[in-house]
């Protein structure tokens, strides 16, 4: 979950992977204010729909992982396009889990 930095009016002005200061606020990546910051142009309904899609995608990924682990499903049972997408997501998630941030700033590595 990202840590947020707010301005004097309470608006999010930065996201960081690690707490930039004592008592920093931590919010889920799907929190509406975090999505507002990341997707400034998104309308409210689009933002909620996007958050729902992201959460549901993760549910499906986890479901496939469990079914494969329990030998109920083999990755090769899926169409090649689905296999590619799942493997890309797995690879991307692994890569991003090791990424500290995108930009080095005064607050450390921040998005």
Wavefront OBJ file of the C-alpha trace (Angstrom):
o trace
v 0.000 0.000 0.000
v 1.333 3.435 -0.837
v 1.985 6.179 1.666
v 0.464 9.522 0.781
v 1.734 13.032 1.278
v -0.917 15.743 1.429
v -0.784 19.488 0.928
v -2.248 22.048 3.353
v -5.735 21.573 1.881
v -5.593 17.785 2.368
v -5.108 16.850 -1.298
v -2.679 14.054 -2.137
v 0.459 15.498 -3.746
v 2.765 12.442 -3.705
v 2.755 8.672 -3.302
v 5.663 6.753 -1.786
v 6.413 3.092 -1.178
v 7.949 3.783 2.218
v 6.744 6.214 4.863
v 8.308 9.617 4.099
v 7.755 10.790 7.698
v 6.492 9.635 11.076
v 2.747 9.146 11.069
v 2.538 9.067 7.276
v -0.844 7.969 6.018
v -1.016 4.621 4.254
v -3.881 4.007 1.843
v -4.781 1.050 -0.383
v -3.807 1.458 -4.040
v -7.501 1.229 -4.935
v -8.522 4.027 -2.542
v -10.508 6.712 -4.435
v -8.084 9.486 -3.454
v -5.095 7.467 -4.672
v -6.889 6.761 -7.951
v -7.738 10.468 -8.225
v -4.066 11.295 -7.912
v -2.977 8.658 -10.429
v -5.859 9.107 -12.876
v -6.578 12.828 -12.595
v -8.672 12.892 -15.751
v -10.900 9.964 -14.766
v -14.523 10.674 -13.951
v -15.905 9.381 -10.654
v -17.834 6.468 -12.146
v -14.926 5.494 -14.382
v -12.590 5.563 -11.391
v -14.859 3.285 -9.345
v -15.254 0.953 -12.312
v -11.484 0.862 -12.838
v -10.896 0.095 -9.152
v -13.458 -2.695 -9.361
v -11.810 -4.106 -12.497
v -8.373 -4.058 -10.897
v -9.634 -5.845 -7.810
v -11.534 -8.426 -9.865
v -8.558 -9.091 -12.121
v -6.504 -9.901 -9.037
v -9.232 -12.294 -7.836
v -9.138 -14.152 -11.156
v -5.343 -14.301 -11.145
v -5.373 -15.718 -7.622
v -8.094 -18.203 -8.570
v -6.062 -19.502 -11.508
v -2.988 -19.793 -9.259
v -4.919 -21.852 -6.695
v -6.416 -24.124 -9.361
v -2.995 -24.698 -10.926
v -1.374 -25.320 -7.540
v -4.080 -27.881 -6.648
v -3.660 -29.553 -10.061
v -7.302 -28.864 -10.956
v -6.170 -26.821 -13.949
v -2.999 -26.830 -15.975
v -1.788 -23.615 -17.564
v -1.727 -25.516 -20.854
v -5.510 -26.045 -20.529
v -5.933 -22.340 -21.184
v -5.767 -20.768 -24.633
v -2.292 -19.499 -25.556
v -3.440 -15.866 -25.377
v -4.697 -16.384 -21.808
v -1.459 -18.148 -20.850
v 0.560 -15.236 -22.234
v -1.510 -12.652 -20.353
v -1.279 -14.538 -17.069
v 2.456 -15.046 -17.434
v 2.931 -11.360 -18.323
v 0.944 -10.315 -15.239
v 2.911 -12.719 -13.026
v 6.178 -11.397 -14.418
v 5.074 -7.773 -14.058
v 3.892 -8.318 -10.484
v 7.238 -9.928 -9.609
v 9.121 -7.042 -11.221
v 7.013 -4.368 -9.515
v 7.303 -6.034 -6.118
v 11.042 -5.332 -6.303
v 10.650 -1.782 -7.570
v 11.043 0.887 -4.924
v 9.591 3.760 -6.903
v 9.730 5.541 -10.165
v 11.310 8.850 -9.222
v 13.916 9.733 -6.606
v 12.824 12.867 -4.775
v 13.145 14.700 -1.456
v 10.808 12.130 0.100
v 12.794 9.187 -1.192
v 11.580 7.102 -4.084
v 8.088 8.219 -5.000
v 5.535 7.742 -7.724
l 1 2 3 4 5 6 7 8 9 10 11 12 13 14 15 16 17 18 19 20 21 22 23 24 25 26 27 28 29 30 31 32 33 34 35 36 37 38 39 40 41 42 43 44 45 46 47 48 49 50 51 52 53 54 55 56 57 58 59 60 61 62 63 64 65 66 67 68 69 70 71 72 73 74 75 76 77 78 79 80 81 82 83 84 85 86 87 88 89 90 91 92 93 94 95 96 97 98 99 100 101 102 103 104 105 106 107 108 109 110 111
